[in-house]
Each structure stands twice: as C-alpha cells, then as structure tokens.
Amino acid sequence: AGAVSEGMAGMGFLYTNKESVSIGIGCIVSDFAESGKSPYQLLEKFKMHPSIRPLLEGSEVKEYAAHLIPEGGFKAVPQLFGDGWVVVGDAAQLNNAVHREGSNLAMTSGRLAAEAIFQVRSRREPMTAENLSLYEKMINDSFVMKDLKKYKDMPALLHTQSQNLFLTYPQLVSTAMENFLRVDGVPKIDKERATVSAMKAKRGWTGLVGDAVRVARAWR
Ligand SMILES: Cc1cc2nc3c(=O)[nH]c(=O)nc-3n(C[C@H](O)[C@H](O)[C@H](O)COP(=O)(O)OP(=O)(O)OC[C@H]3O[C@@H](n4cnc5c(N)ncnc54)[C@H](O)[C@@H]3O)c2cc1C
C-alpha cells in the first residue's frame, strides 16, 4: 500500500494461482483524476518492484483487464427495487471495501432477490415496487447491509486520510518493525526512542490521537 499507489488510497496485489500469477493495482478513480497519474504507469512501476519482477521474468501475458469496484459503501447504495426490477451485486454498490469483499455480497444479494421474486410469484401477485420491497427487507436483515452499515463512514475516511493511512502509517510501521527486529548492537532504548520520534515527526501527538479517534469512530 502507499508506495505502490504513490500515496493515493490503494494497493498492489499479487495472487498466486496454480500455473500463473495475477498482479494488479487498485486505487480510487477520483484520486487518479485529481493526481493526473495513470493506472498503467503505476502497474508498470509495480511490475519493476524487486519482489514482483523476478516472478514475471520470462512470463507472457494471458489476460489483461480494467474493472471498476464500486466502493462507495452504505451511503452510496441506490434504490434497490422498483416496478418490475431489482438491483444486486456491484450494480447496487454492494461492496465491502474494508474486508475486500464483493463476490459474496453479489451472490447473496442475487439469491435474496431470487427468493423475494419467487415468493411474490408464488402468491400470484404482480412484480410491483411494493411487492418487491420484500427484497430490501431481506437484504437489510442479512450480513450484506449489516456489514455495509457498520463501515458506513470508512469510504470517506479512506479517501480523505489516504496519504496517512496508505503512506505515512505503513512507512512508520515498517520503520518500527525494523527497529524492533534488527540486531545491530544499538541499545533497544535508542531504537524505541527513534521509533517514537519518527511517529512524532510525521504526525505529532495531536495527529496521532486524532487519527486513532477517526479510525475508531468509523470502525464502530
Ligand atoms: C481486481 C479485483 C479484485 C477483486 N477481489 C475480490 C476478492 O478478493 N474478493 C471478493 O469478494 N471480491 C473481489 N472483487 C469484487 C468482485 O469481483 C465483484 O464484487 C463481483 O464480481 C461482483 O459481481 P457482479 O455479478 O455484481 O458483477 P460482475 O462480476 O461485474 O458481473 C457483471 C457481468 O455483467 C456483464 N455485463 C455488463 N453490462 C452488460 C450488458 N449491458 N449486457 C450483458 N451483460 C453485461 C459483465 O460483462 C459482467 O460479466 C474484486 C474485483 C476486482 C476488479
């Protein structure tokens, strides 16, 4: 995170499959627009990363795609039903950006929509908005909406605090772990002080406490 996305909210990923690897980067579209960076530049840079490059040596591209993940969360979910229609999955913004889940929300919303439609049809009633509102009731009672509601403030936080959450803190954690684990004859007390002053220098005490409160509030 952070370095790969050059400070924007986002990250690089590497999936190891049986006979291939899938690599990619994901960032917020508006961040691309504001920063003027291009996804292709970031992907090319990611491919040159010392941890990724050896895995791609001598390989050939089997598939290449760009896809939008709607991560607006609870506050971005549109009207889910109407006269003769219901909307499910990504089209309904059913994506949990915190836990990186979308497939299970798409499958569950699809199943619930089908069950609602089946119930209306079994009663031999028309597919009116009133009757199809059953789907909304079912989805509200499921983990889908409960999870999205739990993280309703996270999408905005990930966006407004992207520099800190995706660049500053990962770097601080990396420095802290290096100080903690490196064996080099420097007394531990000096390493602890170096870690604390790095945190103070980057965010200050007010910033650190403010960030903790903001994340805790959005996480509730
Ligand atoms: C890089 C990446 C990594 C991801 N990783 C994860 C993960 O680890 N775990 C997870 O749970 N989720 C993950 N997701 C999210 C997950 O893939 C989606 O949330 C999920 O696929 C949504 O399913 P869906 O059926 O709603 O939409 P989609 O899978 O997008 O299916 C919609 C289909 O409709 C087709 N279509 C579009 N327009 C038309 C049209 N006019 N006529 C006919 N067909 C049309 C499209 O071609 C597509 O096949 C990831 C997504 C991406 C992009």
The ligand as a Gaussian input file, in Angstrom:
#p B3LYP/6-31G(d) Opt

LIG

0 1
 C       -9.192000      -6.735000      -9.234000
 C      -10.378000      -7.174000      -8.432000
 C      -10.182000      -7.972000      -7.325000
 C      -11.270000      -8.383000      -6.568000
 N      -11.064000      -9.196000      -5.499000
 C      -12.105000      -9.639000      -4.784000
 C      -11.895000     -10.545000      -3.710000
 O      -10.764000     -10.950000      -3.405000
 N      -12.972000     -10.965000      -3.022000
 C      -14.239000     -10.568000      -3.331000
 O      -15.201000     -10.993000      -2.670000
 N      -14.472000      -9.715000      -4.345000
 C      -13.440000      -9.242000      -5.081000
 N      -13.658000      -8.371000      -6.130000
 C      -15.020000      -7.865000      -6.369000
 C      -15.872000      -8.870000      -7.121000
 O      -15.187000      -9.293000      -8.297000
 C      -17.199000      -8.197000      -7.506000
 O      -17.776000      -7.572000      -6.371000
 C      -18.175000      -9.217000      -8.047000
 O      -17.619000      -9.858000      -9.190000
 C      -19.490000      -8.536000      -8.423000
 O      -20.316000      -9.459000      -9.067000
 P      -21.487000      -8.951000     -10.005000
 O      -22.124000     -10.184000     -10.550000
 O      -22.361000      -7.987000      -9.266000
 O      -20.789000      -8.104000     -11.147000
 P      -19.734000      -8.593000     -12.251000
 O      -18.904000      -9.734000     -11.751000
 O      -19.065000      -7.351000     -12.720000
 O      -20.668000      -9.188000     -13.390000
 C      -21.409000      -8.352000     -14.227000
 C      -21.463000      -9.021000     -15.597000
 O      -22.384000      -8.306000     -16.416000
 C      -21.817000      -8.192000     -17.695000
 N      -22.475000      -7.035000     -18.349000
 C      -22.255000      -5.726000     -18.163000
 N      -23.028000      -4.975000     -18.918000
 C      -23.794000      -5.843000     -19.626000
 C      -24.814000      -5.673000     -20.598000
 N      -25.232000      -4.482000     -20.996000
 N      -25.380000      -6.803000     -21.116000
 C      -24.996000      -8.024000     -20.702000
 N      -24.035000      -8.238000     -19.800000
 C      -23.450000      -7.164000     -19.268000
 C      -20.340000      -8.002000     -17.448000
 O      -19.578000      -8.331000     -18.595000
 C      -20.107000      -8.986000     -16.315000
 O      -19.808000     -10.274000     -16.769000
 C      -12.585000      -7.953000      -6.909000
 C      -12.778000      -7.147000      -8.040000
 C      -11.681000      -6.764000      -8.796000
 C      -11.901000      -5.900000     -10.016000

